[in-house]
Amino acid sequence: METSQTRVFPARFDVLAAVSEFVVQAAASAGLDESAAYAVQMAVDEAFTNIVEHAYGGEDRGDVECTCRAGPEGLTVILRDFGQAFCPECVPEPNLSACIEERQPGGLGLYFIRQLMDEVHFEFTSDSGNVLTMVKLKSP
Amino acid sequence: MEVSTKRMKNCSVIEVSGRIDSATAPQLAGALKALTDDGIFKIVLDMNGVEFTSSAGMRVMIDVQKKCNQFGRGDLVLAAVPQRVMEALELGGFDMIFRFFDTPVEAVGSFV
C-alpha cells in the first residue's frame, strides 16, 4: 500500500529542521533504515537549500511543496517550486581530491543529492513549476 | 543548534550540537570567526552533539581550515564526529582535509 503526504513550506532556511522532520518520519513509515533515512534527510536539505538560493534567489520569495510517498519499495520525495529553472547538467562536479586551496564551494549540494539517492529526476515546466523527484529504495 | 567556545592555553575548543544547516551554519561561522579574528588558529571542533550537517556546515569548516592553514600555521581539527556525519564528510572528500580525533581531549592534546 502506498501512503502519500504533502506539505507546503515557505522557501526559507529556518524551516529546514521542520522539512527534515517531515521526511524522516516519512522515511520511517516507508521502512527505511537509519542510514537511508539520514541520506534522505541530507538530500532533501541540500535540494531545499538549492531551491531557496538558486531557484528563488533568496529567502521568502515563494513556497516549496514537499510530497513524500511511502511505498513497498521505499520512499519517493518530490519537491516542487515556482522559481527559475536551472540546468543540472551544467553544474560541474566538485573535485573531491583537490587540495584544500583548490576546493571550490559550489556543486557539493547536487553531488550529495546524486550520491545519496537511488533515483534523481529534474523536470522544468512553465506551468507546473520545477519538479525534483528523488527515490530512496529500501535495503534488500 | 548550540555553540559554545572554550579558550585554552594551546588551542580553543568549540562545542557544537544540534543541526548544522543553511539556517544555523552562520552561527557556527560567527563563533569560528571570533577566534580567527583574535589570531587563534588552533581550533578543536567538538561535534559530539551534532545530529546533522549539510554542505553549508562543511563549507564553513573548509573556509576556516583554509584560514588556519594560510595565516596561522594552525589547524581546525574535528573531534567525536558521529558516525552518520562522518559518512557524509567522507562522501564529500573532507576526510582528506581534516584530522579527526575520537575525543576532544585527544584533539586538544594534539596541539601540545
gemmi code that builds the backbone of each chain (N, CA, C; Angstrom):
import gemmi

chains = {
    "A": [
        ("MET", (0.840, -1.199, 0.000), (0.000, 0.000, 0.000), (0.877, 1.252, 0.000)),
        ("GLU", (0.459, 2.257, -0.747), (1.253, 3.490, -0.807), (0.552, 4.589, -0.007)),
        ("THR", (1.314, 5.286, 0.817), (0.747, 6.442, 1.509), (1.462, 7.699, 1.041)),
        ("SER", (0.716, 8.764, 0.904), (1.288, 9.998, 0.375), (0.907, 11.176, 1.272)),
        ("GLN", (1.874, 12.015, 1.549), (1.625, 13.209, 2.367), (2.287, 14.396, 1.701)),
        ("THR", (1.599, 15.521, 1.693), (2.180, 16.734, 1.101), (2.116, 17.876, 2.103)),
        ("ARG", (3.213, 18.611, 2.183), (3.218, 19.838, 2.994), (3.859, 20.953, 2.187)),
        ("VAL", (3.374, 22.145, 2.406), (3.946, 23.311, 1.719), (4.725, 24.128, 2.737)),
        ("PHE", (5.991, 24.400, 2.394), (6.849, 25.178, 3.286), (7.231, 26.491, 2.607)),
        ("PRO", (7.351, 27.564, 3.370), (7.896, 28.791, 2.776), (9.370, 28.564, 2.437)),
        ("ALA", (9.818, 29.152, 1.340), (11.217, 28.953, 0.910), (12.147, 29.792, 1.786)),
        ("ARG", (12.398, 29.256, 2.978), (13.273, 29.932, 3.947), (14.142, 28.888, 4.627)),
        ("PHE", (15.309, 29.304, 5.098), (16.213, 28.343, 5.727), (15.730, 27.894, 7.104)),
        ("ASP", (14.964, 28.760, 7.804), (14.603, 28.365, 9.168), (13.519, 27.286, 9.217)),
        ("VAL", (13.024, 26.838, 8.055), (12.081, 25.713, 8.063), (12.796, 24.382, 7.779)),
        ("LEU", (14.110, 24.425, 7.565), (14.829, 23.198, 7.187), (14.681, 22.092, 8.235)),
        ("ALA", (14.677, 22.479, 9.518), (14.528, 21.462, 10.573), (13.158, 20.800, 10.466)),
        ("ALA", (12.123, 21.589, 10.193), (10.760, 21.043, 10.058), (10.655, 20.166, 8.802)),
        ("VAL", (11.318, 20.579, 7.729), (11.318, 19.784, 6.494), (11.981, 18.434, 6.769)),
        ("SER", (13.108, 18.484, 7.489), (13.824, 17.249, 7.827), (12.948, 16.317, 8.654)),
        ("GLU", (12.270, 16.891, 9.634), (11.412, 16.074, 10.500), (10.319, 15.384, 9.672)),
        ("PHE", (9.761, 16.144, 8.744), (8.694, 15.621, 7.869), (9.205, 14.436, 7.033)),
        ("VAL", (10.377, 14.576, 6.418), (10.860, 13.497, 5.545), (11.411, 12.314, 6.350)),
        ("VAL", (11.968, 12.591, 7.530), (12.479, 11.482, 8.357), (11.318, 10.620, 8.853)),
        ("GLN", (10.208, 11.267, 9.202), (9.010, 10.500, 9.611), (8.485, 9.655, 8.448)),
        ("ALA", (8.497, 10.248, 7.257), (8.037, 9.515, 6.072), (8.984, 8.350, 5.779)),
        ("ALA", (10.289, 8.576, 5.997), (11.280, 7.510, 5.774), (11.023, 6.345, 6.719)),
        ("ALA", (10.666, 6.672, 7.964), (10.360, 5.619, 8.939), (9.099, 4.857, 8.512)),
        ("SER", (8.079, 5.593, 8.026), (6.846, 4.937, 7.555), (7.124, 4.008, 6.383)),
        ("ALA", (8.112, 4.399, 5.568), (8.439, 3.591, 4.387), (9.333, 2.407, 4.747)),
        ("GLY", (9.746, 2.341, 6.010), (10.577, 1.214, 6.440), (12.051, 1.367, 6.095)),
        ("LEU", (12.506, 2.590, 5.841), (13.930, 2.796, 5.561), (14.723, 2.677, 6.858)),
        ("ASP", (15.949, 2.173, 6.765), (16.767, 2.078, 7.978), (17.372, 3.453, 8.298)),
        ("GLU", (18.080, 3.534, 9.415), (18.565, 4.822, 9.903), (19.529, 5.487, 8.914)),
        ("SER", (20.376, 4.673, 8.314), (21.350, 5.209, 7.357), (20.647, 5.804, 6.129)),
        ("ALA", (19.639, 5.070, 5.634), (18.891, 5.546, 4.465), (18.075, 6.789, 4.811)),
        ("ALA", (17.528, 6.814, 6.035), (16.746, 7.981, 6.464), (17.646, 9.219, 6.555)),
        ("TYR", (18.877, 9.027, 7.020), (19.819, 10.150, 7.101), (20.160, 10.650, 5.690)),
        ("ALA", (20.331, 9.695, 4.773), (20.638, 10.056, 3.380), (19.510, 10.900, 2.785)),
        ("VAL", (18.257, 10.488, 3.042), (17.095, 11.235, 2.535), (17.073, 12.634, 3.155)),
        ("GLN", (17.316, 12.695, 4.462), (17.312, 13.976, 5.166), (18.338, 14.925, 4.541)),
        ("MET", (19.516, 14.387, 4.258), (20.578, 15.233, 3.727), (20.272, 15.674, 2.284)),
        ("ALA", (19.796, 14.725, 1.464), (19.482, 15.056, 0.064), (18.389, 16.117, -0.003)),
        ("VAL", (17.356, 15.977, 0.842), (16.248, 16.936, 0.827), (16.722, 18.294, 1.336)),
        ("ASP", (17.552, 18.296, 2.361), (18.102, 19.567, 2.882), (18.888, 20.296, 1.790)),
        ("GLU", (19.719, 19.549, 1.078), (20.535, 20.163, 0.013), (19.638, 20.684, -1.118)),
        ("ALA", (18.623, 19.882, -1.472), (17.735, 20.276, -2.570), (16.922, 21.517, -2.184)),
        ("PHE", (16.398, 21.514, -0.965), (15.593, 22.652, -0.492), (16.459, 23.920, -0.467)),
        ("THR", (17.687, 23.777, 0.039), (18.614, 24.922, 0.092), (18.903, 25.448, -1.317)),
        ("ASN", (19.108, 24.535, -2.268), (19.358, 24.954, -3.654), (18.164, 25.726, -4.229)),
        ("ILE", (16.944, 25.270, -3.880), (15.743, 25.962, -4.378), (15.707, 27.390, -3.836)),
        ("VAL", (15.949, 27.525, -2.521), (15.922, 28.867, -1.914), (16.999, 29.751, -2.566)),
        ("GLU", (18.211, 29.205, -2.664), (19.342, 30.025, -3.135), (19.299, 30.291, -4.634)),
        ("HIS", (18.989, 29.260, -5.409), (19.135, 29.388, -6.868), (17.806, 29.586, -7.611)),
        ("ALA", (16.784, 28.771, -7.264), (15.512, 28.919, -7.986), (14.848, 30.251, -7.615)),
        ("TYR", (14.799, 30.536, -6.310), (14.147, 31.778, -5.870), (15.131, 32.936, -5.694)),
        ("GLY", (16.404, 32.632, -5.634), (17.414, 33.696, -5.491), (17.398, 34.383, -4.133)),
        ("GLY", (16.900, 33.687, -3.116), (16.887, 34.258, -1.767), (15.682, 33.759, -0.990)),
        ("GLU", (15.644, 34.120, 0.283), (14.580, 33.627, 1.151), (13.281, 34.418, 0.948)),
        ("ASP", (12.161, 33.753, 1.303), (10.824, 34.376, 1.307), (10.375, 34.895, -0.053)),
        ("ARG", (10.708, 34.161, -1.090), (10.266, 34.583, -2.424), (9.329, 33.564, -3.067)),
        ("GLY", (8.842, 32.637, -2.269), (7.920, 31.633, -2.790), (7.790, 30.478, -1.821)),
        ("ASP", (7.149, 29.412, -2.304), (6.936, 28.230, -1.470), (7.598, 27.011, -2.095)),
        ("VAL", (7.767, 26.006, -1.276), (8.244, 24.712, -1.768), (7.243, 23.662, -1.308)),
        ("GLU", (6.703, 22.929, -2.280), (5.750, 21.870, -1.962), (6.527, 20.560, -1.844)),
        ("CYS", (6.359, 19.902, -0.721), (7.109, 18.665, -0.470), (6.136, 17.502, -0.323)),
        ("THR", (6.263, 16.526, -1.206), (5.402, 15.337, -1.146), (6.258, 14.114, -0.851)),
        ("CYS", (5.820, 13.330, 0.127), (6.516, 12.080, 0.454), (5.569, 10.925, 0.166)),
        ("ARG", (6.024, 9.985, -0.658), (5.222, 8.798, -0.961), (5.958, 7.572, -0.446)),
        ("ALA", (5.382, 6.950, 0.557), (5.984, 5.741, 1.119), (5.330, 4.538, 0.465)),
        ("GLY", (6.121, 3.712, -0.158), (5.590, 2.525, -0.836), (6.380, 1.299, -0.446)),
        ("PRO", (5.992, 0.158, -0.996), (6.667, -1.094, -0.608), (8.157, -1.114, -0.966)),
        ("GLU", (8.547, -0.350, -1.982), (9.963, -0.398, -2.395), (10.830, 0.651, -1.712)),
        ("GLY", (10.191, 1.654, -1.105), (10.968, 2.696, -0.446), (10.208, 4.004, -0.412)),
        ("LEU", (10.965, 5.095, -0.476), (10.364, 6.421, -0.314), (10.661, 7.289, -1.541)),
        ("THR", (9.629, 7.959, -2.017), (9.800, 8.953, -3.079), (9.522, 10.330, -2.492)),
        ("VAL", (10.457, 11.254, -2.685), (10.259, 12.632, -2.223), (10.206, 13.526, -3.456)),
        ("ILE", (9.161, 14.340, -3.534), (9.007, 15.257, -4.665), (8.999, 16.688, -4.150)),
        ("LEU", (9.913, 17.495, -4.641), (9.948, 18.922, -4.267), (9.544, 19.738, -5.495)),
        ("ARG", (8.564, 20.613, -5.292), (8.102, 21.458, -6.402), (8.256, 22.923, -6.010)),
        ("ASP", (8.810, 23.705, -6.935), (8.891, 25.147, -6.680), (8.511, 25.894, -7.958)),
        ("PHE", (8.313, 27.199, -7.823), (7.937, 28.004, -8.983), (8.964, 29.107, -9.230)),
        ("GLY", (10.203, 28.790, -8.897), (11.286, 29.734, -9.159), (11.885, 29.504, -10.533)),
        ("GLN", (13.109, 29.972, -10.703), (13.776, 29.833, -12.002), (14.248, 28.399, -12.220)),
        ("ALA", (14.131, 27.950, -13.454), (14.649, 26.635, -13.808), (16.173, 26.707, -13.867)),
        ("PHE", (16.816, 25.576, -13.738), (18.266, 25.575, -13.914), (18.684, 24.319, -14.661)),
        ("CYS", (19.924, 24.289, -15.052), (20.411, 23.168, -15.851), (21.300, 22.292, -14.965)),
        ("PRO", (20.745, 21.176, -14.472), (21.548, 20.351, -13.555), (22.832, 19.827, -14.200)),
        ("GLU", (22.749, 19.600, -15.522), (23.939, 19.072, -16.219), (25.049, 20.127, -16.305)),
        ("CYS", (24.657, 21.408, -16.134), (25.650, 22.482, -16.256), (26.435, 22.702, -14.960)),
        ("VAL", (25.972, 22.062, -13.871), (26.681, 22.245, -12.594), (27.881, 21.290, -12.583)),
        ("PRO", (29.091, 21.832, -12.508), (30.245, 20.931, -12.545), (30.346, 20.099, -11.272)),
        ("GLU", (30.831, 18.871, -11.426), (31.035, 18.019, -10.248), (32.185, 18.572, -9.429)),
        ("PRO", (32.043, 18.587, -8.124), (33.167, 19.087, -7.324), (34.369, 18.151, -7.417)),
        ("ASN", (35.561, 18.740, -7.379), (36.775, 17.922, -7.403), (37.133, 17.560, -5.962)),
        ("LEU", (36.730, 16.354, -5.576), (36.868, 15.960, -4.173), (38.303, 15.631, -3.786)),
        ("SER", (39.139, 15.404, -4.798), (40.527, 15.059, -4.460), (41.441, 16.288, -4.522)),
        ("ALA", (40.846, 17.457, -4.820), (41.661, 18.682, -4.889), (42.177, 19.038, -3.495)),
        ("CYS", (43.350, 19.686, -3.463), (43.858, 20.110, -2.162), (42.963, 21.237, -1.644)),
        ("ILE", (43.123, 21.555, -0.385), (42.176, 22.476, 0.265), (42.124, 23.842, -0.413)),
        ("GLU", (43.268, 24.342, -0.873), (43.291, 25.673, -1.504), (42.481, 25.690, -2.800)),
        ("GLU", (42.398, 24.529, -3.445), (41.733, 24.483, -4.750), (40.285, 23.995, -4.675)),
        ("ARG", (39.821, 23.665, -3.465), (38.427, 23.204, -3.362), (37.489, 24.371, -3.655)),
        ("GLN", (36.525, 24.145, -4.551), (35.546, 25.177, -4.897), (34.292, 24.973, -4.052)),
        ("PRO", (33.648, 26.064, -3.643), (32.498, 25.919, -2.752), (31.244, 25.346, -3.422)),
        ("GLY", (31.099, 25.510, -4.739), (29.851, 25.137, -5.401), (29.765, 23.668, -5.783)),
        ("GLY", (28.552, 23.251, -6.114), (28.354, 21.927, -6.698), (28.231, 20.784, -5.713)),
        ("LEU", (28.516, 21.061, -4.450), (28.524, 19.984, -3.466), (27.108, 19.476, -3.160)),
        ("GLY", (26.134, 20.404, -3.112), (24.758, 20.018, -2.796), (24.209, 19.026, -3.809)),
        ("LEU", (24.355, 19.344, -5.086), (23.854, 18.479, -6.154), (24.598, 17.139, -6.167)),
        ("TYR", (25.892, 17.214, -5.900), (26.712, 15.988, -5.824), (26.167, 15.062, -4.731)),
        ("PHE", (25.888, 15.641, -3.540), (25.358, 14.831, -2.436), (24.005, 14.221, -2.817)),
        ("ILE", (23.141, 15.022, -3.431), (21.817, 14.515, -3.817), (21.966, 13.287, -4.718)),
        ("ARG", (22.844, 13.406, -5.706), (23.008, 12.296, -6.664), (23.644, 11.071, -6.016)),
        ("GLN", (24.559, 11.311, -5.093), (25.230, 10.192, -4.432), (24.319, 9.482, -3.429)),
        ("LEU", (23.472, 10.255, -2.751), (22.728, 9.701, -1.624), (21.421, 9.029, -2.039)),
        ("MET", (20.850, 9.452, -3.189), (19.555, 8.908, -3.581), (19.745, 7.891, -4.707)),
        ("ASP", (18.780, 6.963, -4.834), (18.886, 5.923, -5.861), (18.417, 6.423, -7.222)),
        ("GLU", (17.440, 7.332, -7.209), (16.985, 7.932, -8.483), (16.788, 9.426, -8.268)),
        ("VAL", (17.235, 10.221, -9.236), (17.068, 11.682, -9.151), (16.612, 12.166, -10.526)),
        ("HIS", (15.491, 12.899, -10.534), (14.947, 13.342, -11.818), (14.476, 14.790, -11.715)),
        ("PHE", (14.945, 15.628, -12.619), (14.528, 17.033, -12.655), (13.569, 17.260, -13.817)),
        ("GLU", (12.549, 18.077, -13.573), (11.623, 18.433, -14.644), (11.296, 19.923, -14.515)),
        ("PHE", (11.423, 20.642, -15.596), (11.156, 22.081, -15.538), (10.069, 22.423, -16.547)),
        ("THR", (8.943, 22.926, -16.062), (7.869, 23.329, -16.971), (7.405, 24.732, -16.596)),
        ("SER", (6.860, 25.438, -17.589), (6.445, 26.814, -17.309), (5.164, 26.873, -16.497)),
        ("ASP", (4.286, 25.837, -16.630), (3.014, 25.905, -15.912), (3.019, 25.184, -14.569)),
        ("SER", (3.691, 24.040, -14.484), (3.626, 23.318, -13.200), (4.914, 23.431, -12.395)),
        ("GLY", (5.787, 24.323, -12.770), (6.957, 24.627, -11.955), (8.111, 23.653, -12.146)),
        ("ASN", (9.060, 23.757, -11.249), (10.231, 22.879, -11.258), (9.953, 21.715, -10.314)),
        ("VAL", (10.131, 20.518, -10.809), (9.819, 19.336, -10.006), (11.069, 18.461, -9.894)),
        ("LEU", (11.472, 18.223, -8.666), (12.604, 17.329, -8.414), (12.055, 16.083, -7.734)),
        ("THR", (12.247, 14.931, -8.375), (11.781, 13.667, -7.816), (12.992, 12.836, -7.393)),
        ("MET", (12.991, 12.413, -6.141), (14.113, 11.625, -5.618), (13.571, 10.355, -4.976)),
        ("VAL", (14.212, 9.241, -5.278), (13.756, 7.957, -4.735), (14.867, 7.327, -3.902)),
        ("LYS", (14.491, 6.848, -2.726), (15.414, 6.055, -1.910), (14.794, 4.685, -1.712)),
        ("LEU", (15.498, 3.656, -2.184), (14.970, 2.302, -2.088), (15.334, 1.683, -0.738)),
        ("LYS", (14.482, 0.772, -0.304), (14.777, 0.038, 0.934), (15.938, -0.910, 0.684)),
        ("SER", (16.755, -1.132, 1.705), (17.837, -2.110, 1.563), (17.214, -3.487, 1.394)),
        ("PRO", (17.819, -4.322, 0.536), (17.232, -5.650, 0.325), (17.301, -6.501, 1.614)),
    ],
    "B": [
        ("MET", (20.526, 24.697, 17.068), (21.959, 24.454, 17.227), (22.498, 25.291, 18.392)),
        ("GLU", (23.391, 24.697, 19.157), (24.048, 25.440, 20.236), (25.551, 25.406, 20.022)),
        ("VAL", (26.182, 26.540, 20.284), (27.624, 26.650, 20.100), (28.218, 27.290, 21.346)),
        ("SER", (29.268, 26.682, 21.881), (29.961, 27.338, 22.991), (31.469, 27.231, 22.766)),
        ("THR", (32.172, 28.255, 23.198), (33.615, 28.329, 22.949), (34.371, 28.319, 24.265)),
        ("LYS", (35.419, 27.493, 24.308), (36.297, 27.439, 25.476), (37.698, 27.782, 24.994)),
        ("ARG", (38.237, 28.871, 25.508), (39.599, 29.254, 25.100), (40.590, 28.639, 26.082)),
        ("MET", (41.552, 27.903, 25.562), (42.534, 27.243, 26.416), (43.930, 27.762, 26.066)),
        ("LYS", (44.929, 27.196, 26.760), (46.288, 27.721, 26.589), (46.832, 27.494, 25.163)),
        ("ASN", (46.714, 26.257, 24.698), (47.329, 25.928, 23.404), (46.368, 25.975, 22.223)),
        ("CYS", (45.094, 25.969, 22.517), (44.101, 25.963, 21.431), (42.748, 26.383, 22.003)),
        ("SER", (41.754, 26.449, 21.164), (40.392, 26.703, 21.642), (39.482, 25.570, 21.201)),
        ("VAL", (38.454, 25.320, 21.992), (37.509, 24.247, 21.670), (36.137, 24.865, 21.435)),
        ("ILE", (35.556, 24.556, 20.295), (34.167, 24.960, 20.044), (33.300, 23.714, 20.114)),
        ("GLU", (32.346, 23.744, 21.040), (31.429, 22.613, 21.189), (30.148, 22.982, 20.455)),
        ("VAL", (29.778, 22.150, 19.501), (28.575, 22.446, 18.723), (27.622, 21.263, 18.839)),
        ("SER", (26.318, 21.562, 18.920), (25.341, 20.468, 18.994), (24.094, 20.833, 18.189)),
        ("GLY", (23.328, 19.797, 17.853), (22.095, 20.017, 17.088), (22.330, 19.901, 15.591)),
        ("ARG", (21.599, 20.697, 14.840), (21.660, 20.635, 13.370), (22.518, 21.773, 12.812)),
        ("ILE", (23.441, 21.413, 11.916), (24.181, 22.454, 11.190), (23.648, 22.443, 9.754)),
        ("ASP", (22.828, 23.440, 9.436), (22.274, 23.549, 8.083), (22.385, 25.005, 7.624)),
        ("SER", (21.717, 25.347, 6.537), (21.866, 26.707, 5.999), (21.330, 27.771, 6.951)),
        ("ALA", (20.397, 27.368, 7.845), (19.858, 28.334, 8.807), (20.834, 28.580, 9.949)),
        ("THR", (21.546, 27.537, 10.355), (22.374, 27.638, 11.566), (23.866, 27.786, 11.279)),
        ("ALA", (24.305, 27.436, 10.079), (25.743, 27.493, 9.756), (26.345, 28.890, 10.005)),
        ("PRO", (25.604, 29.984, 9.733), (26.192, 31.303, 10.003), (26.557, 31.507, 11.478)),
        ("GLN", (25.791, 30.890, 12.377), (26.087, 30.997, 13.813), (27.413, 30.296, 14.132)),
        ("LEU", (27.626, 29.132, 13.533), (28.901, 28.426, 13.717), (30.040, 29.230, 13.099)),
        ("ALA", (29.780, 29.785, 11.922), (30.805, 30.603, 11.242), (31.205, 31.786, 12.118)),
        ("GLY", (30.210, 32.384, 12.789), (30.480, 33.535, 13.655), (31.369, 33.164, 14.833)),
        ("ALA", (31.087, 31.996, 15.434), (31.893, 31.544, 16.582), (33.338, 31.269, 16.146)),
        ("LEU", (33.487, 30.682, 14.971), (34.836, 30.382, 14.461), (35.566, 31.666, 14.077)),
        ("LYS", (34.831, 32.599, 13.481), (35.438, 33.866, 13.055), (35.921, 34.678, 14.266)),
        ("ALA", (35.159, 34.592, 15.374), (35.560, 35.314, 16.591), (36.954, 34.857, 17.030)),
        ("LEU", (37.233, 33.570, 16.846), (38.557, 33.048, 17.221), (39.633, 33.495, 16.225)),
        ("THR", (39.364, 33.294, 14.948), (40.406, 33.632, 13.950), (40.660, 35.141, 13.923)),
        ("ASP", (39.628, 35.946, 14.191), (39.827, 37.402, 14.266), (40.763, 37.770, 15.417)),
        ("ASP", (40.772, 36.922, 16.456), (41.672, 37.160, 17.592), (43.025, 36.479, 17.398)),
        ("GLY", (43.260, 35.968, 16.213), (44.559, 35.347, 15.932), (44.687, 33.929, 16.460)),
        ("ILE", (43.542, 33.297, 16.768), (43.578, 31.905, 17.244), (43.284, 30.994, 16.053)),
        ("PHE", (44.284, 30.183, 15.707), (44.147, 29.322, 14.530), (44.300, 27.833, 14.856)),
        ("LYS", (44.419, 27.524, 16.139), (44.448, 26.118, 16.556), (43.120, 25.842, 17.247)),
        ("ILE", (42.258, 25.158, 16.534), (40.860, 25.042, 16.968), (40.402, 23.580, 16.920)),
        ("VAL", (39.728, 23.171, 17.993), (39.086, 21.856, 18.036), (37.580, 22.077, 17.899)),
        ("LEU", (36.970, 21.386, 16.953), (35.512, 21.430, 16.835), (34.965, 20.127, 17.423)),
        ("ASP", (34.353, 20.241, 18.591), (33.788, 19.067, 19.266), (32.375, 18.848, 18.723)),
        ("MET", (32.206, 17.778, 17.937), (30.936, 17.549, 17.231), (30.092, 16.456, 17.876)),
        ("ASN", (30.422, 16.122, 19.105), (29.739, 15.008, 19.779), (28.206, 15.127, 19.735)),
        ("GLY", (27.690, 16.334, 19.892), (26.235, 16.505, 19.962), (25.588, 16.878, 18.632)),
        ("VAL", (26.351, 16.755, 17.544), (25.796, 17.165, 16.236), (24.897, 16.049, 15.680)),
        ("GLU", (23.672, 16.422, 15.343), (22.726, 15.431, 14.801), (22.806, 15.359, 13.283)),
        ("PHE", (23.176, 16.486, 12.678), (23.098, 16.563, 11.211), (23.990, 17.698, 10.717)),
        ("THR", (24.680, 17.453, 9.604), (25.455, 18.526, 8.969), (25.208, 18.496, 7.467)),
        ("SER", (24.803, 19.618, 6.919), (24.651, 19.710, 5.465), (25.936, 20.286, 4.877)),
        ("SER", (25.949, 20.453, 3.554), (27.147, 21.005, 2.908), (27.389, 22.454, 3.346)),
        ("ALA", (26.325, 23.136, 3.849), (26.508, 24.507, 4.345), (27.472, 24.512, 5.536)),
        ("GLY", (27.315, 23.525, 6.417), (28.213, 23.397, 7.558), (29.626, 23.022, 7.114)),
        ("MET", (29.692, 22.147, 6.125), (31.010, 21.707, 5.625), (31.771, 22.875, 4.991)),
        ("ARG", (31.018, 23.750, 4.316), (31.658, 24.925, 3.696), (32.257, 25.849, 4.749)),
        ("VAL", (31.540, 25.992, 5.871), (32.058, 26.819, 6.972), (33.377, 26.235, 7.467)),
        ("MET", (33.388, 24.931, 7.670), (34.593, 24.269, 8.202), (35.762, 24.412, 7.242)),
        ("ILE", (35.490, 24.266, 5.954), (36.578, 24.322, 4.972), (37.130, 25.741, 4.855)),
        ("ASP", (36.254, 26.732, 4.934), (36.706, 28.134, 4.875), (37.634, 28.448, 6.049)),
        ("VAL", (37.256, 27.961, 7.224), (38.077, 28.223, 8.415), (39.388, 27.449, 8.335)),
        ("GLN", (39.311, 26.223, 7.837), (40.547, 25.446, 7.698), (41.532, 26.146, 6.765)),
        ("LYS", (41.018, 26.721, 5.674), (41.883, 27.471, 4.741), (42.586, 28.608, 5.479)),
        ("LYS", (41.795, 29.336, 6.277), (42.328, 30.474, 7.021), (43.381, 30.006, 8.037)),
        ("CYS", (43.066, 28.932, 8.744), (44.001, 28.402, 9.759), (45.314, 27.986, 9.094)),
        ("ASN", (45.201, 27.319, 7.956), (46.406, 26.829, 7.271), (47.226, 27.979, 6.713)),
        ("GLN", (46.543, 28.990, 6.169), (47.258, 30.066, 5.463), (47.934, 31.041, 6.416)),
        ("PHE", (47.161, 31.533, 7.367), (47.660, 32.670, 8.146), (48.334, 32.257, 9.456)),
        ("GLY", (47.843, 31.230, 10.076), (48.325, 30.992, 11.432), (49.165, 29.753, 11.605)),
        ("ARG", (49.427, 29.043, 10.527), (50.064, 27.733, 10.651), (49.304, 26.897, 11.683)),
        ("GLY", (48.021, 27.053, 11.649), (47.188, 26.354, 12.628), (46.458, 25.194, 11.975)),
        ("ASP", (45.404, 24.768, 12.633), (44.671, 23.610, 12.147), (43.286, 23.626, 12.798)),
        ("LEU", (42.275, 23.311, 12.010), (40.950, 23.049, 12.577), (40.814, 21.535, 12.605)),
        ("VAL", (40.707, 20.959, 13.795), (40.584, 19.503, 13.887), (39.190, 19.151, 14.407)),
        ("LEU", (38.717, 17.982, 14.011), (37.350, 17.582, 14.358), (37.386, 16.442, 15.375)),
        ("ALA", (36.571, 16.565, 16.418), (36.559, 15.551, 17.467), (35.167, 14.977, 17.666)),
        ("ALA", (35.132, 13.696, 18.035), (33.888, 12.995, 18.401), (32.800, 13.150, 17.336)),
        ("VAL", (33.178, 12.923, 16.094), (32.217, 13.095, 14.994), (31.275, 11.879, 14.948)),
        ("PRO", (29.958, 12.091, 15.062), (29.024, 10.963, 14.997), (29.123, 10.213, 13.648)),
        ("GLN", (28.774, 8.938, 13.700), (29.004, 8.065, 12.534), (28.355, 8.578, 11.241)),
        ("ARG", (27.082, 8.968, 11.319), (26.387, 9.407, 10.080), (27.016, 10.681, 9.523)),
        ("VAL", (27.407, 11.588, 10.418), (28.047, 12.833, 9.984), (29.399, 12.507, 9.352)),
        ("MET", (30.108, 11.554, 9.949), (31.416, 11.146, 9.417), (31.258, 10.564, 8.012)),
        ("GLU", (30.225, 9.758, 7.817), (29.991, 9.155, 6.495), (29.759, 10.248, 5.445)),
        ("ALA", (29.019, 11.283, 5.838), (28.756, 12.391, 4.906), (30.047, 13.169, 4.613)),
        ("LEU", (30.856, 13.365, 5.637), (32.135, 14.071, 5.439), (33.034, 13.270, 4.491)),
        ("GLU", (33.022, 11.952, 4.658), (33.831, 11.093, 3.786), (33.321, 11.155, 2.348)),
        ("LEU", (32.001, 11.155, 2.206), (31.398, 11.220, 0.864), (31.817, 12.505, 0.150)),
        ("GLY", (31.962, 13.581, 0.921), (32.372, 14.865, 0.348), (33.882, 15.030, 0.236)),
        ("GLY", (34.621, 13.982, 0.596), (36.085, 14.044, 0.489), (36.741, 14.894, 1.571)),
        ("PHE", (36.004, 15.153, 2.660), (36.534, 16.018, 3.710), (37.471, 15.282, 4.668)),
        ("ASP", (37.478, 13.943, 4.561), (38.370, 13.176, 5.433), (39.832, 13.407, 5.062)),
        ("MET", (40.083, 13.958, 3.863), (41.466, 14.241, 3.443), (41.924, 15.617, 3.949)),
        ("ILE", (40.978, 16.425, 4.405), (41.269, 17.834, 4.692), (41.375, 18.110, 6.190)),
        ("PHE", (40.773, 17.240, 6.984), (40.785, 17.450, 8.443), (41.446, 16.270, 9.143)),
        ("ARG", (41.989, 16.566, 10.333), (42.408, 15.486, 11.224), (41.241, 15.202, 12.167)),
        ("PHE", (41.045, 13.931, 12.459), (39.918, 13.509, 13.297), (40.423, 12.848, 14.572)),
        ("PHE", (39.731, 13.123, 15.679), (40.069, 12.502, 16.961), (38.792, 11.960, 17.596)),
        ("ASP", (38.959, 10.845, 18.339), (37.786, 10.218, 18.960), (37.188, 11.089, 20.053)),
        ("THR", (38.047, 11.823, 20.754), (37.548, 12.660, 21.865), (38.168, 14.058, 21.771)),
        ("PRO", (37.494, 15.066, 22.338), (38.073, 16.414, 22.355), (39.381, 16.465, 23.148)),
        ("VAL", (39.504, 15.620, 24.180), (40.731, 15.600, 24.991), (41.926, 15.209, 24.111)),
        ("GLU", (41.740, 14.181, 23.303), (42.817, 13.764, 22.395), (43.128, 14.863, 21.378)),
        ("ALA", (42.080, 15.530, 20.910), (42.270, 16.601, 19.923), (43.059, 17.761, 20.518)),
        ("VAL", (42.713, 18.130, 21.750), (43.444, 19.211, 22.441), (44.898, 18.788, 22.638)),
        ("GLY", (45.090, 17.531, 23.008), (46.439, 17.001, 23.232), (47.303, 17.058, 21.985)),
        ("SER", (46.687, 17.019, 20.824), (47.466, 17.038, 19.574), (48.131, 18.391, 19.343)),
        ("PHE", (47.685, 19.430, 20.040), (48.257, 20.765, 19.853), (49.375, 21.073, 20.855)),
        ("VAL", (49.594, 20.152, 21.800), (50.619, 20.443, 22.831), (52.014, 20.292, 22.232)),
    ],
}
model = gemmi.Model(1)
for chain_id, residues in chains.items():
    chain = gemmi.Chain(chain_id)
    for i, (resn, *xyz) in enumerate(residues, 1):
        res = gemmi.Residue()
        res.name, res.seqid = resn, gemmi.SeqId(i, " ")
        for name, pos in zip(("N", "CA", "C"), xyz):
            atom = gemmi.Atom()
            atom.name, atom.element = name, gemmi.Element(name[0])
            atom.pos, atom.b_iso = gemmi.Position(*pos), 0.0
            res.add_atom(atom)
        chain.add_residue(res)
    model.add_chain(chain)
structure = gemmi.Structure()
structure.add_model(model)
structure.setup_entities()
